[in-house]
Amino acid sequence: IVDVDRGPTIAPMAARRLVPLLDRVLVKRIEPPTKSIGGVLLPDSAQTKLNEGVVIAVGPGRRDKDGNLLPMGVKVEDKVLLPQYGGNDVEIQDEDFTLFRDEDILGVLKE
């Protein structure tokens, strides 16, 4: 779904229909490049795991102690910086996604 060079493309309809609960965010991790700039294929051991992803779906947010809805820090199609560990892996129609809490996302990457 997400290509490092071209950016996000249309997510599967099943992933678009999934609405995370509370302050959870569904993210598709960006796959690392499999070729070097010169066109040489990189072995799996040389590929680094990127801590970037694209937001596919966002929950409505969580409520504070007074019942007020707290706004989410990200929106659909934001490119985000993710923690190295954490999140819940989810597979939807043979595609791998990760669910994070809004507070676990480290930041939004601007183009």
C-alpha positions as CSV (number, residue, x, y, z in Angstrom):
1,I,0.0,0.0,0.0
2,V,2.7,2.5,0.9
3,D,5.8,2.9,-1.3
4,V,8.7,4.9,-0.1
5,D,9.2,6.6,-3.5
6,R,5.6,7.3,-4.4
7,G,3.9,7.7,-1.0
8,P,0.5,6.3,0.0
9,T,-2.0,4.8,-2.4
10,I,-5.6,3.8,-1.8
11,A,-5.9,1.5,1.2
12,P,-8.0,-1.7,0.9
13,M,-11.7,-1.0,1.4
14,A,-11.8,-3.3,4.5
15,A,-9.0,-1.2,6.1
16,R,-11.0,2.0,5.3
17,R,-14.1,0.6,6.9
18,L,-12.4,-0.3,10.2
19,V,-13.0,2.6,12.6
20,P,-10.6,2.3,15.6
21,L,-12.1,2.9,19.0
22,L,-11.3,5.8,21.4
23,D,-7.9,7.3,20.7
24,R,-6.5,4.5,18.5
25,V,-4.9,5.0,15.1
26,L,-4.6,2.4,12.3
27,V,-1.2,2.8,10.6
28,K,0.3,1.2,7.5
29,R,4.1,1.0,8.0
30,I,6.2,2.2,5.1
31,E,8.2,-0.6,3.6
32,P,12.0,-0.1,3.4
33,P,13.5,0.0,-0.1
34,T,14.7,-3.3,-1.5
35,K,17.1,-1.8,-4.0
36,S,19.9,0.7,-3.4
37,I,20.0,4.0,-5.4
38,G,22.4,2.3,-7.9
39,G,19.9,-0.6,-8.5
40,V,21.6,-3.2,-6.4
41,L,19.2,-5.6,-4.5
42,L,19.7,-5.3,-0.8
43,P,19.6,-8.5,1.4
44,D,17.1,-8.6,4.2
45,S,19.9,-8.2,6.8
46,A,21.0,-4.9,5.2
47,Q,17.5,-3.4,5.2
48,T,16.6,-1.2,8.1
49,K,13.1,-1.1,9.6
50,L,11.7,2.3,9.0
51,N,9.8,4.0,11.8
52,E,7.5,5.8,9.5
53,G,3.9,5.0,8.4
54,V,0.8,6.5,6.9
55,V,-2.4,6.9,8.9
56,I,-5.2,4.8,7.4
57,A,-8.0,5.4,10.0
58,V,-8.5,7.4,13.2
59,G,-10.8,6.8,16.1
60,P,-13.1,9.6,17.5
61,G,-10.7,10.4,20.4
62,R,-10.9,9.8,24.1
63,R,-12.8,11.7,26.8
64,D,-11.4,13.6,29.7
65,K,-12.8,13.2,33.3
66,D,-15.5,15.8,32.6
67,G,-16.7,13.8,29.5
68,N,-15.4,16.3,26.9
69,L,-14.0,14.7,23.7
70,L,-10.3,15.3,23.3
71,P,-9.2,15.9,19.7
72,M,-6.9,13.5,17.9
73,G,-3.4,14.7,17.1
74,V,-3.3,13.0,13.6
75,K,-5.7,12.7,10.7
76,V,-6.1,10.2,7.8
77,E,-3.2,10.2,5.3
78,D,-0.8,11.9,7.7
79,K,2.8,10.5,7.4
80,V,3.8,9.8,11.0
81,L,6.9,8.9,13.0
82,L,6.4,5.7,15.0
83,P,8.1,4.2,18.1
84,Q,10.5,1.4,17.4
85,Y,8.4,-1.0,19.5
86,G,4.7,-1.1,20.5
87,G,1.4,-1.1,18.8
88,N,-0.9,-4.0,18.0
89,D,-0.3,-5.8,14.7
90,V,-3.5,-6.4,12.7
91,E,-3.9,-8.3,9.4
92,I,-6.8,-7.2,7.1
93,Q,-7.2,-9.0,3.8
94,D,-3.6,-10.2,3.8
95,E,-2.3,-6.6,4.5
96,D,-0.4,-5.8,7.7
97,F,-1.4,-2.8,9.7
98,T,-0.6,-1.6,13.3
99,L,-2.9,0.0,15.8
100,F,-1.3,2.7,18.0
101,R,-2.7,4.9,20.7
102,D,-2.7,8.6,19.6
103,E,-0.3,9.4,22.5
104,D,2.2,6.7,21.3
105,I,2.8,8.4,17.9
106,L,5.9,10.4,18.1
107,G,5.1,13.1,15.5
108,V,3.7,14.1,12.1
109,L,6.2,14.3,9.2
110,K,5.6,17.3,6.9
111,E,6.6,17.2,3.3
